[in-house]
Amino acid sequence: GRFKAVAGARFGGSLFAAWRVVLDVRGSGRIGFKDLVRGGRALGFSGNYRTLWQELLRNLDAKEIGVNGAEAPPAAAAAAAAAEAETISLEALDPLAAGLIGEFRAFFEARGLTLEDLWEQILDPLHSGRCVRDHFFSIMQGLGWEHAKIEALFRMFDIGGEQDLSMDEIELVGLPRRVAEQSKAVNHREISKKREEEACRVALSDFLAYLHRNFSSLVHAWRVGLDSDG
């Protein structure tokens, strides 16, 4: 509908990008009605949000509302179940994109790759900061992906329409981040904290040593040097 046209226009036709950048700002994979209104206004949509919400609820399939292996329930029942949950996923807005992105993420997760691994080892091995269209197609075809799926993925990822990709654009897929980088950041904070604690300990020790050298006792130091006014 009109909302999809407005959302896609902001991101080179990529509803997936609109979802991740404007609608699902927390990156939880789900949004509520208030998120839709906030994001829709940011996108410039001025239609009826209640009607739009109900339409998105009707778009949900059996999988979205937790039906496993069963036939999809009637539209009214599906909408009621989704309304009870009070949130929707990308599948309600663009089920084809949701399925393809999920397939892409699962493909590389199954191979134990983090976002950084995918980018550094496969998409940008020369560390240029970009993955051009031809390289993306060549890599994905070599991994066994169909041309149509590769084309659809590239359109979704290429938010700026520049015919190349950045790591920031691929990050929207939601692949896990490299644990080593997270641990490194944590260790750095711990080391800094320990250094500060050690500096305070040394400073206190030096101060007490000074008092002992110049006064007969700490009590004398307090009365004469520190609390001279009594």
C-alpha positions in Angstrom: 0.0 0.0 0.0 0.9 3.7 0.3 2.8 3.1 3.5 5.2 0.6 1.8 5.7 3.1 -1.0 6.6 5.9 1.4 8.8 3.7 3.5 10.6 2.2 0.5 11.2 5.6 -1.1 13.4 6.7 1.8 15.7 3.7 1.4 16.1 3.0 -2.2 13.0 0.8 -2.2 14.2 -1.4 0.7 11.4 -2.0 3.2 13.9 -4.0 5.2 16.1 -1.0 5.6 13.1 1.2 6.6 12.2 -1.5 9.2 15.6 -1.7 10.8 16.6 2.0 10.6 13.3 3.8 11.4 10.7 1.3 12.7 12.6 -1.3 14.8 15.1 1.2 16.3 15.7 -1.1 19.3 16.7 -4.0 17.0 14.4 -6.4 18.9 12.8 -7.8 15.7 9.4 -6.7 16.7 7.4 -3.4 17.0 4.2 -2.2 18.6 1.6 0.2 17.4 3.4 3.2 19.0 6.6 2.2 17.2 4.7 2.1 13.9 3.2 5.6 14.5 6.6 7.1 15.5 8.4 5.5 12.7 5.7 6.3 10.2 5.7 9.9 11.0 9.5 10.0 10.7 9.1 8.5 7.2 6.5 11.0 6.2 3.4 8.8 6.2 0.2 10.7 6.9 -2.5 8.0 6.5 -4.7 6.3 9.0 -2.4 4.4 11.4 -5.2 2.3 13.0 -6.2 1.0 9.6 -2.6 0.4 8.6 -2.0 -1.6 11.8 -5.0 -3.8 11.2 -3.8 -4.4 7.7 -0.4 -5.4 8.9 -2.0 -7.8 11.4 -4.0 -9.4 8.7 -0.7 -10.0 6.7 0.6 -12.2 9.4 0.8 -15.9 8.6 0.5 -19.0 10.7 4.2 -18.9 11.6 4.0 -15.3 12.8 1.4 -16.1 15.5 3.0 -19.3 16.7 1.2 -22.0 14.7 3.6 -24.9 14.1 2.9 -27.1 11.2 -0.8 -26.3 11.1 -2.9 -24.7 8.5 -3.2 -20.9 8.8 -6.2 -19.9 10.8 -8.9 -17.5 9.3 -7.8 -13.9 8.9 -10.0 -12.7 11.8 -8.5 -15.3 14.2 -4.9 -14.5 13.0 -5.5 -10.8 13.6 -7.0 -11.4 17.0 -4.1 -13.5 18.1 -1.6 -11.0 16.8 -3.5 -8.1 18.4 -3.3 -9.9 21.7 0.5 -10.2 21.3 0.5 -6.4 20.5 3.6 -6.6 18.3 4.5 -7.5 14.8 7.7 -8.5 12.9 9.1 -7.6 9.5 7.1 -10.5 8.2 3.9 -8.5 8.5 5.3 -5.6 6.4 7.4 -7.6 3.9 7.2 -11.4 4.3 9.4 -12.1 1.3 12.2 -9.9 2.7 11.8 -11.3 6.1 12.2 -14.8 4.8 15.2 -14.0 2.6 17.0 -12.1 5.3 16.4 -14.9 7.7 17.8 -17.3 5.2 20.9 -15.1 4.7 21.5 -14.8 8.4 21.0 -18.5 9.1 23.3 -19.5 6.2 26.3 -17.7 7.7 25.4 -18.4 11.3 25.5 -22.1 10.5 29.1 -21.6 9.3 30.0 -20.0 12.6 30.6 -16.6 11.1 30.1 -13.3 13.0 29.4 -10.0 11.2 33.1 -9.2 11.4 34.1 -12.6 10.0 31.6 -12.3 7.1 32.8 -8.8 6.2 36.6 -9.3 6.6 36.9 -12.8 5.2 34.3 -12.8 2.5 32.7 -9.5 1.5 35.7 -7.2 1.9 38.9 -9.3 2.0 41.0 -6.4 0.7 39.8 -4.1 3.6 38.7 -1.3 1.2 35.6 -0.6 3.4 33.2 -1.4 0.5 31.8 -4.5 -1.2 31.0 -3.7 -4.8 28.1 -5.2 -6.6 30.1 -7.5 -8.8 32.0 -9.0 -5.9 28.9 -9.6 -3.9 27.3 -11.4 -6.8 30.4 -13.5 -7.5 30.8 -14.5 -3.8 27.1 -15.4 -3.3 26.9 -17.4 -6.6 30.1 -19.3 -5.6 28.3 -20.2 -2.3 25.4 -21.6 -4.2 22.8 -18.8 -4.1 20.4 -18.2 -6.9 20.7 -15.1 -9.0 17.2 -13.8 -8.1 17.9 -14.1 -4.4 21.2 -12.4 -4.7 19.6 -9.5 -6.7 16.9 -9.1 -4.0 19.4 -9.2 -1.2 21.6 -6.6 -2.8 18.7 -4.2 -3.4 17.7 -4.6 0.3 21.2 -4.0 1.6 22.2 -1.1 -0.8 20.4 1.5 1.2 22.2 4.4 -0.4 21.7 3.1 -3.9 25.5 3.4 -4.6 25.9 -0.1 -6.1 28.2 -1.2 -3.3 27.8 -2.2 0.4 29.3 -1.2 3.7 29.6 -3.1 6.8 27.0 -0.8 8.4 24.5 -1.9 5.8 25.2 -5.6 6.3 24.9 -5.1 10.1 21.2 -4.6 9.7 20.9 -8.4 9.0 21.5 -9.0 12.7 24.4 -11.4 12.6 26.2 -12.0 16.0 29.1 -9.7 16.7 32.6 -11.0 17.3 32.9 -12.0 21.0 36.6 -11.2 21.1 35.9 -7.5 20.3 33.3 -7.4 23.1 35.7 -9.1 25.6 38.5 -6.8 24.5 36.3 -3.8 25.4 35.4 -5.3 28.7 39.0 -6.1 29.6 40.1 -2.6 28.7 37.6 -1.2 31.1 38.6 -3.6 33.8 42.3 -2.8 33.3 41.6 1.0 33.5 39.6 0.5 36.7 42.4 -1.5 38.3 45.0 1.1 37.3 42.9 3.8 38.9 42.5 1.8 42.0 46.3 1.1 42.1 47.0 4.8 41.6 44.7 5.7 44.5 46.4 3.1 46.7 49.9 4.3 45.9 48.9 7.9 46.5 47.4 7.1 49.9 50.5 5.1 50.9 52.8 7.9 49.9 50.7 10.4 51.8 50.7 8.3 55.0 54.5 7.8 54.6 54.9 11.6 54.4 52.9 12.1 57.6 55.0 9.5 59.4 58.2 11.2 58.3 57.2 14.6 59.4 55.1 14.0 62.5 55.5 11.8 65.5 52.1 10.2 64.9 49.1 10.4 62.7 47.2 12.0 65.6 49.9 14.7 65.8 49.8 15.1 62.1 46.0 15.6 62.2 46.1 18.2 64.9 49.1 20.1 63.7 49.2 19.7 59.9 45.6 19.0 58.9 43.2 20.3 61.5 45.3 23.3 62.7 42.2 25.3 63.5 41.0 22.7 65.9 
